[in-house]
C-alpha cells in the first residue's frame, strides 16, 4: 500500500470540512431531507489503520453535533444518526431524514438494531454514552454501528 503522505494537512482539512458541512444545508421551512448523508472519508483512508479510522470517527461525531445544533431551528420532525460500517471506513456517514415529497418513508425504521453492544477497538473511548446511544445491526454479512443522540424524538 502506498504511503499516506500529508496526514497533518489532510486531518486539518477533514476537521475543517466537518465544521463547515452544515453551512450548505437548508434548515428553513421549505427544507426537507430524503436520507441526506455525507461521507467524510469517501476514499477509505480509515481502512489503513485504527488511528486513522478513529480520527475520521471523531470528525463524523463533530459534524453530527454541529448538525444537531443547527437542526434545532428545523420546524419539521427529523431523524439523524451516524452510521459506521464495520468493514469499510469509506461507507461511514452522517444522515438526516425527514418527511419529504420523494417517498413516504418517514420515520425510517431499521430492523434488528441491538442497542446493548460491545464496541470494537476503533470506537472505544470516542463516544460519550451519556449523550449518545450506540447500536449494531447486520445487513447481509456486514456489521454496521449506529450512533444516535439520546435527545432525539424520532428514533431509528
N, C-alpha and C positions, 0 to 999 in steps of 0.2 A: 504494500500500500504506500502511496506517495506521502511524503512528509507534509504535515499540516503547518504551513508557514503563515506568519502574520496573525497568530492567535490573539494577541493583545488587541490589535485593531479590529479583528473580527468580533470579539466579545464586546468591545466598546460599541461597535455599530449594532450588535444584536440587542444590547440593553437600551440603546437609543431608539431602535425600532419598537421595542416593547413599550417604551414610554410614550411614543407618539402615534401608535397604530390607531388608537381611538379617535384621533382627530379627523379621520376620513369617513367616519360613520355618521348617519343621520339619526339623531336621537329625538327628532321632533315629532309632532302629532301624526304626520302622514307616514312616518317611517315604519318599517317592518323588517323582520329578519326571517328568511327561509333557510334554516340551518347554515347561516353565515358562519364561516370559520376562517382561521388563518393559521398557517404553519410557519413557525419561526425558524425551523431547521429543515426546510423543504429538501435540501440536498442530502441530509442524513449524516452530518458531521458527528452527531452524538453516538453513532454506531461505532466510532473509533475507540472510545474509552469511556469509562464510568465518569471520570472527571468532566469530560466534555458534555456528556449526557446530562449530568447534574446541573451544569451551567445553563443548558437550554431549558431544563425544567424550571429553574429559578426564573428565567426570563418569561416563560409561559405563566407562571404564578404572578409575576409583577404585572404583566399585561392583563390578566384576569382581574386582578384587584382594581386596576385603573378603569377597566370596562365596567365593573360593578359600580364603581363610584359614579361614572357617567350615566349609567342606566338608572340611577336614582330619579332622574328627571323624565325618563321614558314613561309615557302615560298608559301604555298597553301592558298586559301581562306578558311575561317572557320567561324563558329558561336560559340558563347559561352554565357552562361547565368546561373543564379541561379534560381532554381525552389523551391518555398516554398509551401508546402502542407498546406492548411488551417486547416485540422483536425489532421494530423499525422506528428509529427516532425521527425520521422524515415524515412519519404519519402523525406525530404528536400535534395537537391543535387545540385552540380555544374556540368554543362555539357560543353563538347566541341564536335563539329561536323564539319566534313569537307568532301570533296569528298572522296569516299572510294570504294574499289573493292567489298564490300559485297552487296551494294544496291545503285541504282541511286535515292537517296533521298536528294540530296543537291541542293539548300538550303532548309532546313526544314521550313515549314510554319505552324504555329499553327493558327487555325481559331478562330475568335471572341475574340481576346485579346482587352480588354478595357484598354487603356493607361491613362485614366483620372479616377483614383480610390481614394477612401478614404482608408487609411491604417488601418489595425487592430492594436490594442494596442501594441502587441508584436513586431511590425515593426516600430512604430513611433519613430523618432529621431535616428534611426540606419543607414538610407540610405541617402547619400548625393544626393539630386535631381539635383544638378549641374553636377554631374558625371554620374548618373545612371537614366535610365527610369524604371518606375515600372508599371507593368500591371497586369491585373487579367483576368482569363478565367475560365469557368465552364466545367467540364468533368463529365458527368452523374449527380451526385448530389454533387460532391466535388468542392471546390473552390481552385484554385491554383494561386499563385502570381509569376510573372516573374520579375527578376531584370536583366537588361542588360545595359552594358556600352554604353553611348551615342556615343563614338568614333568608334564603330564597323561599318564596311561597310555592312556586311550581317546581316540584322535584321530578327527576327522571324516573 
